[in-house]
Structures are given as structure tokens and as C-alpha cells.
Amino acid sequence: MDKSADLVKEAFEPKTWNEIHTMDSWRVFKIISEFVEGFEKLARIGPCVSIFGSARTHHNNKYYKLAEDIAFRLTQKGYGVITGGGPGIMEAANKGARRGNGKSVGINIDLPFEQKPNDYIDTDKLITFDHFFIRKVMFMKYAQGFIVLPGGFGTFDELFEAITLIQTRKIGTFPIILVGAKYWEGLVQWIREVMLEEGNISESDLDLYSVVDTADEAIDLIDRFYTRYLLSPNF
């Protein structure tokens, strides 16, 4: 960084607690604007399923192909697809939705070194957020289900937020489906043999998610859930 850039940075850095407090207060307006944009765009999309997974998954990977297939099949059932808008599993899901002529939504996040929107998102359904927590609100509020393929910390963050909100009844129940039994088996076993045994969760909490291996199984779980509740997609 050159000297002039250092001077600019120094000029705008808060130096006192009062300056920090003032900046935090003004930041509220940026947060509100992101919520408003998200609510206005996503309120019109109709029933969708959110598909999560690693941004690092290569297009030749079996989970990339599986995500694309699941997304395509969802569109044939009348659902749109919501992703985090980036590469990897997200790209695969948006690609499948585009192939099925369904709604392809991207809820992107602005990061310093990665994550530009993929090419398969509908141009009028791309939103880029600065704040992760606002982005997660959009995933929860506008999804009729979560389908979670192998991923990293971000995928786990989204997964456990959904489980927690359903467990605590802060949101209504919807299907949470983990795809790829081999990938998830260690986590699922630990939840059952450690968390449950220690009394940190209830037996009924194990029913908050399902584990499958195929696109057919994932779609069937979504279908059966909404048939049971007499709900159906409307587009």
C-alpha cells in the first residue's frame, strides 16, 4: 500500500469510542437497505428450495452433477431454486434450474478474494449482500426446503442455523435433506452418539433432518412433506 493510501485509510479510521459508536449507528441504514432489497425481490419468487454446498466443487465432481440433477428435477415439480450465487455446488444448482426453465435465484455475498456470481442465475433474481447474517435470513425466509450437499464451514453454518431455528420454533418446519451419506456419516454419528448421549439434544431432534444419496430420494422427501401438509407450488 502506498503512502497516500495509508493517509486516506488513517483519515477514515475511527480513533475514539464515540466515533466507533457513531459509525455503528449509521451502519444500521446500510443493514436496513439490504433487508428491504432482499424482501422486495424475493417476496415475488414463489416456492423455492435452497441448495447448499461447497464453492470449491469442480464441475467433474459427482456432487456437482448430483446438485444439477436435483435442481433440474425440482423445477419439474414446480419449485424454483435458491443458491448462494457462487461457483461449485451453487453454480451446479443454478445450472440445473436454468436447464429446467425454472426460477434460478442467487443470493450472493461480497467477499474480498472470491465469489463472483455464476452465469446461470436469472438476471432479475441476483442479489449481492455485504452481510452474511442478512443473507442467511433470506435463505430461511424464502425457502420451502434445504438440500445440503458436501461443503465447508459456510455450508455447516447455514445447515445448523436452519436446524436451530426449527428446533426452537422460531420458524416453521421444512425439510432439511443432507445429500451424500458417506460425507455426512461422521457428523450424523457424532450427533447421535455424543450430543444425544450427553443430553444436549432430544431424540426428536434427530428427525429435523434426513440423509439421502440420490436425487430421487431428495425430491421424494420434498414431495411427501408438502403432500402431507396439503401445500403445493404455485408457479
HELIX and SHEET records of a PDB file:
HELIX    1   1 LYS A    3  PHE A   12  1                                  10    
HELIX    2   2 TRP A   17  LEU A   42  1                                  26    
HELIX    3   3 LYS A   62  GLN A   76  1                                  15    
HELIX    4   4 ILE A   89  ARG A   99  1                                  11    
HELIX    5   5 THR A  123  LYS A  125  5                                   3    
HELIX    6   6 PHE A  132  LYS A  141  1                                  10    
HELIX    7   7 PHE A  153  GLN A  167  1                                  15    
HELIX    8   8 ALA A  181  TRP A  190  1                                  10    
HELIX    9   9 ILE A  191  LEU A  196  3                                   6    
HELIX   10  10 GLU A  203  LEU A  208  5                                   6    
HELIX   11  11 ALA A  215  ARG A  228  1                                  14    
SHEET    1   A 7 LEU A 126  PHE A 129  0                                        
SHEET    2   A 7 SER A 104  ILE A 109  1                                        
SHEET    3   A 7 GLY A  80  THR A  83  1                                        
SHEET    4   A 7 CYS A  48  PHE A  52  1                                        
SHEET    5   A 7 PHE A 146  VAL A 148  1                                        
SHEET    6   A 7 ILE A 176  VAL A 179  1                                        
SHEET    7   A 7 SER A 210  VAL A 212  1                                        
END                                                                             
